[in-house]
Every structure is written in structure tokens, then in C-alpha cells.
Amino acid sequence: MNILFFITPKADCAYISADCSLRQAIEKMEYHKYTAIPMLDERGRYIGTLTEGDLLRVIKDRYDLSLRNAEEIRLTSIPRRWKMDPVNINCDIEDLIQTSMRQNFVPVVDDENVFIGIITRKAIIQYCYEHFKKYQNELKGLKKEQEESASGKKSKKENAE
């Protein structure tokens, strides 16, 4: 299955430029109510994911931080605790699921590491749930057919005797 089925394109998701300030990152994450956001370089390539925890650690380490001072702190200077791996647009569903088990969303990049969009874990779980229900209904139908077939054979046998 093609993972494009799951993707939220770059145009429809929030991301932040690595040359933005700490204040801009805080404001963007607060506005979108996100706990993590993809970070891109000036050429649109994915370079990592910035999390609330990353922001809180840098704020904690700078005790006198004000919003004005936050304008001076570039995102590239903020160490990130977790490496959130992207997937290539050509990856298979198994790789996508494996990666999504470790993070809330999976950044999707092309062969040149240019950010294309994200795939949320919610979208993957929804897909799996719908397929589970479909197969569950198919199994119920097969079981019913087998039972009807078995009872039909018994009736013919009883009539013959």
C-alpha cells in the first residue's frame, strides 16, 4: 500500500523553520496546540522535530529567560532529546507502522530529504481499525456460510434416511 494514502501534505500541516527564534516556536506550538513540530532548514529539508520538552529544558537552563530574550535564541541552538526519524515517500507500510510506534507523527521526506508532510499515528490506527472491522465482518460471513452449509448437509442426510 502506498503511504500517500495517509499523508497530511506540507501545505496542510504546521512546521517551523530552523532559523526561527525560541519565542516564535513557542507561539506557533501554542497556537496549533502541538506538543511537537517538524523543523525544516532554509531549503525545506527535514532536520528534526522540536518538542515541548526540548523547549522546557532550554528555558529551565536559562533562569532569567523572558519573552524578549527568547527572541535571541535560535532553534538550531536548542538540543533535541529525541531523534524523530522521517520516512521516505517510497517506504512500505511496515516501516511506517514501526516508526509510528515511537512517535506521535511521522515526517515524510523525498529522496533529497525535502519535507513533504506528516502522517499521524491516529491516521494509521484508524486505517488498521477499519481493516480489522472489515476482516472481522468477512470472517463472520464465512462462519455463517459454513454453518448454513453444514446444517444443509445434515438436512439432506436426514431426509435420505
C-alpha positions as CSV (number, residue, x, y, z in Angstrom):
1,M,0.0,0.0,0.0
2,N,1.2,3.5,-0.8
3,I,1.8,5.7,2.2
4,L,0.4,8.7,0.4
5,F,-3.0,7.5,1.5
6,F,-2.2,8.6,5.0
7,I,-0.2,11.8,4.4
8,T,-1.2,15.3,5.6
9,P,0.6,17.4,3.0
10,K,3.1,20.1,3.9
11,A,0.6,22.8,2.9
12,D,-1.9,21.5,5.5
13,C,0.4,21.0,8.5
14,A,2.4,23.2,10.8
15,Y,6.2,23.2,10.7
16,I,8.8,25.7,11.8
17,S,12.0,27.0,10.1
18,A,15.2,26.2,12.0
19,D,16.2,29.9,11.8
20,C,13.2,30.9,13.8
21,S,13.5,32.0,17.4
22,L,12.5,30.2,20.5
23,R,9.7,32.7,21.0
24,Q,8.3,32.0,17.5
25,A,8.4,28.3,18.2
26,I,6.6,28.7,21.5
27,E,3.9,30.8,19.9
28,K,3.4,28.5,16.9
29,M,3.2,25.4,19.0
30,E,0.8,27.2,21.4
31,Y,-1.4,28.4,18.5
32,H,-1.7,25.0,17.0
33,K,-1.9,23.2,20.4
34,Y,1.0,20.9,19.4
35,T,3.5,19.2,21.6
36,A,5.9,18.6,18.8
37,I,6.6,20.2,15.4
38,P,8.7,19.4,12.4
39,M,11.7,21.6,11.9
40,L,13.0,22.5,8.4
41,D,16.1,24.1,7.1
42,E,16.1,27.0,4.6
43,R,15.8,24.6,1.6
44,G,12.7,22.8,3.1
45,R,14.6,19.7,4.2
46,Y,13.6,18.0,7.4
47,I,16.2,18.4,10.1
48,G,14.4,17.2,13.2
49,T,11.4,17.6,15.4
50,L,11.2,20.2,18.1
51,T,9.2,19.1,21.2
52,E,7.8,20.9,24.3
53,G,10.4,19.1,26.4
54,D,13.2,20.5,24.3
55,L,11.8,24.0,24.8
56,L,11.3,23.5,28.6
57,R,14.8,22.2,29.1
58,V,16.4,25.2,27.4
59,I,14.1,27.6,29.4
60,K,15.0,25.8,32.6
61,D,18.7,26.2,31.9
62,R,18.3,29.9,31.4
63,Y,16.7,31.1,34.6
64,D,16.3,34.7,33.6
65,L,14.6,34.0,30.3
66,S,12.0,36.5,29.2
67,L,10.0,36.6,26.0
68,R,12.3,39.4,24.8
69,N,15.4,37.2,25.5
70,A,13.6,34.3,23.7
71,E,13.8,36.3,20.5
72,E,17.6,35.9,20.6
73,I,17.7,32.1,20.9
74,R,17.7,30.3,17.6
75,L,16.1,26.9,17.3
76,T,19.3,25.4,15.9
77,S,21.0,26.1,19.3
78,I,18.4,24.1,21.2
79,P,19.5,20.5,21.8
80,R,16.8,17.9,21.0
81,R,16.4,15.0,23.3
82,W,14.7,12.6,20.8
83,K,15.6,11.9,17.3
84,M,12.3,11.5,15.4
85,D,13.1,9.7,12.2
86,P,11.3,10.6,9.0
87,V,10.2,8.0,6.4
88,N,10.9,8.2,2.7
89,I,7.9,8.7,0.5
90,N,8.6,5.3,-1.1
91,C,8.7,3.3,2.2
92,D,6.3,0.5,2.8
93,I,3.5,0.3,5.3
94,E,5.5,-1.9,7.7
95,D,8.3,0.7,8.0
96,L,5.7,3.4,8.6
97,I,4.0,1.4,11.3
98,Q,7.3,0.6,13.0
99,T,8.3,4.3,13.0
100,S,4.9,5.5,14.2
101,M,5.1,3.3,17.3
102,R,7.9,5.5,18.6
103,Q,6.4,8.9,17.8
104,N,3.0,10.7,17.5
105,F,3.6,11.7,13.9
106,V,6.0,10.6,11.2
107,P,7.6,13.2,9.0
108,V,7.7,12.2,5.3
109,V,10.5,13.3,3.1
110,D,11.5,12.7,-0.6
111,D,14.8,11.3,-1.9
112,E,16.6,14.6,-1.2
113,N,15.2,14.8,2.4
114,V,12.8,17.6,1.5
115,F,9.8,17.7,3.8
116,I,6.6,16.6,2.1
117,G,4.2,16.3,5.0
118,I,3.4,14.2,8.1
119,I,1.5,11.0,8.8
120,T,-0.2,11.0,12.2
121,R,-0.4,7.9,14.3
122,K,-4.1,8.5,14.6
123,A,-4.5,8.1,10.8
124,I,-2.6,4.8,10.9
125,I,-4.6,3.4,13.8
126,Q,-7.9,4.5,12.1
127,Y,-6.8,2.6,8.9
128,C,-5.9,-0.5,10.9
129,Y,-9.2,-0.4,12.8
130,E,-11.2,-0.1,9.6
131,H,-9.4,-3.0,8.1
132,F,-9.8,-5.1,11.3
133,K,-13.6,-4.4,11.3
134,K,-13.8,-5.3,7.6
135,Y,-12.0,-8.6,8.0
136,Q,-13.9,-9.4,11.2
137,N,-17.2,-9.0,9.2
138,E,-15.9,-11.1,6.4
139,L,-15.0,-13.9,8.9
140,K,-18.4,-13.7,10.4
141,G,-19.9,-14.1,7.0
142,L,-17.7,-17.1,6.2
143,K,-18.6,-18.7,9.5
144,K,-22.3,-18.2,8.9
145,E,-22.0,-19.7,5.4
146,Q,-20.1,-22.7,6.8
147,E,-22.8,-23.2,9.5
148,E,-25.6,-23.0,6.9
149,S,-23.8,-25.4,4.6
150,A,-23.2,-27.8,7.4
151,S,-26.8,-27.7,8.5
152,G,-28.0,-28.1,4.9
153,K,-25.9,-31.2,4.6
154,K,-27.4,-32.6,7.8
155,S,-30.9,-32.0,6.5
156,K,-30.3,-33.8,3.2
157,K,-28.8,-36.7,5.1
158,E,-31.7,-36.9,7.5
159,N,-34.2,-36.7,4.5
160,A,-32.4,-39.5,2.7
161,E,-32.6,-41.8,5.8
